[in-house]
Amino acid sequence: MMVGCSVESLVPPKTNTMRPEAQKRLYEIAQQEMQRGGTEAIRFQANLQSLCDIPYDSFMLPIVSPDSRYVATVTGLSPGAPTRLAESGAPSPLGTSIEVWRLDQATNACSVAYRIPPPMLLGRSADKSGFIVESPLPDGSRDIGKVDWESGQLEWLVKDGNVNAFATFGRNGELAWCSRPVDASGFTLVIREPGGRELDLSSQGGNWYFPSWSNQADRLYAFWIAPSGMIKLATMNTESPDSMLSSLRDINIMPGGSVELASQAVAAHPVIHGVPGNEHEDYIFYHPGERRVVVWNPDESETSLPFVLLDQAVAASPDIGGRYIVSTPTELRYVDPSRLHRSIRLHDQVAIPRATNDANWRFILMTPADDDTISLRALVPTNQAPTYTPGAPPAS
């Protein structure tokens, strides 16, 4: 079944008001705090446990299983940008494979559980049962599969002779990906419901890229790039074809963009289901124009825009209570946006956070050690309780 709409049916173009919107939001929060007549300091006590170094191709960050027991990472020859971005005529990554490492919490030891032979690319989505892989083939087509975390068994999910890329799981077993014929341009957005029915959103004269399912609702986010280079971020409710059209809205990210810039938005923010997070709807991404991580809550209002989490932030993971673990190029911080963006420094090094559902290893942190290895650490929180302290200065 085809679902289509024209570019004109999307939200009318807006100018990029990222910075004024962020300033307005912070001002409003400040006024609320002044009216309350008090402040709330945040506390976060944690232990850092060094685990091990694993291979890393310097482009695709490893994927951590929701239970923290496994990590999937790319090994072999690093594929070029045309292959990673599923461009026409891109070569098959015949020297690229995937290793899955087992993390033993009892001993803090790491070992290779199994390897998946080439040509294979690591996807950016996982759930409790497995993770996505993509196989670009020599004939130009590209298949999408799912690998079982424990057994390593590979199941092909999309294998139809087309170029299928950028797949992501939904919280109820849905699948979304971008697809085009081998000899054509213009990625459509495909949504497969749990029962198997597929819905297509046409390319609208441009290209759809990097869909991401919400962890909180039947909401899908995806980037769309116009022939002019305008990058938009769209969102829609996917309960039915009618709701997709009626709820579809978008915001302008930046003019003069490219798929390479759009890929930066999602590079450090995979779609992992089965881990705790914020209780409210939000979408975290790296803004390639603002060059920092931002959060968008499209349910706030029809005119809501993304807000900046922390200056220079490169990656973030939601935590309970509307807070975030945020990485900058020099440190890791615990940020509470509702309290004037107060934050606490947790670590004095770049550390990309991955949330888990393990109470012991609440987050797995990844720090690139060099061009071909990445260091893993476990962050074990021991106290996250807010402490009300009237008149106290912001935490730093």
Phi, psi and omega in degrees: 000132182265135173240125184221158173203159181271163178301326182295338181280352175284172178300136181305147182305142176238156171284156182283103183252034184305307186292312177300322180296317179297319179295319179297318181297315180295323178297316180298319178297319180298318179296321178297319180294321179295323179292329179289332179077017180201175178228163178235119177275150177251147179237142177210108178250134184206158173252144175253127178245120176287136181250285183191173171255138178233161179298154185200133186269007177074001178240306185263114179292145179300158177251132182255135178293150182303331181270004178071009184273339185224151174225128177257134184217155182275137177228169180087205181287131180287126180291150179286169182302317179303323179288315180299327185260010174057043180278158180298136179076006180292139180288152175288137182280073187292344179252012184249129180223185183230136171249140174246124182257142177261130178256122182260109184291332181293326184243353187063016181272152177237142179210154179287124179275316178191168178235147177247117188290161179288166357276122186213132175247144177280131177281188183236030180212149180204160170224192186293338183265335182184184182227159184274140171230159177226138184239100174284123187261160182301334180280002178097346178281171183211127183254155180241132180226172177232131180254128177292128183305313189278313186270337185081004181292135182257128176242126179279126182261323180225115183210082188230013179086357177266175172271106182246125189211166171062041185286152179212141177279152168259167185289340181249021179094007176289165175222137174231142178202174178251141187217146173205155173296155182302321185262020182230163175247163180097097179283127168274162176256122184247134178238124177252121179284163181305328180280354177107346179293140181245139177240135181246134172249115189298166185289346177060025181085356178236225179215136170270143178216152164051060175294152179217125176277148174287151172272352188249338188207177177276054184243137179241139175246149176200152177266143177231133181242123179282160176304333179286345183101357176296125177261126176243150170250119182251155175217152182203153172273133188250021181297329180203163176303321180296318181291330176300314182288317184288332183264352184297125175213162182211165173230147176285132177265308177192148173276164175062031182269189181204168178295328177299318178291320178297326180295333177296331183298327187248356188304322183255011185228080179288168178256101183244125179256149179098015177239151178294159178195196178296152180280346182250163181285130171202161177232122182258131176206160176273121182277112184292340177275316179281340180060048175195164180283138178229165179234134177239126173245094185290347180277349181298311179193168180293339183250011183295142179235163178298150175238151183284132178280311184199138180302134178071010180295139180247341180201154180207155176225133181289149176233174181296155176075020179076018181254171186219145166267120190235133178253135171246176179296348185235350184197172176241131184229154176256117191242135174243099183296334183282353180240059179056030180057037175298148182212158179235135177282128179256332186203143185263041181206154173299134181207108181283120185273142173231116180288149175228172175260015180270121182294333180281307178255080186296324176224142168258127182256140181238124179235115177303124181272319175202200185291340185228012175221155178225136183270137178252135173226154175255134176257119185246096180294141177242344179199118177235017185286133176289143180239119182279121182226095182305130175078003182286145178288161178301145174292151182232000000 
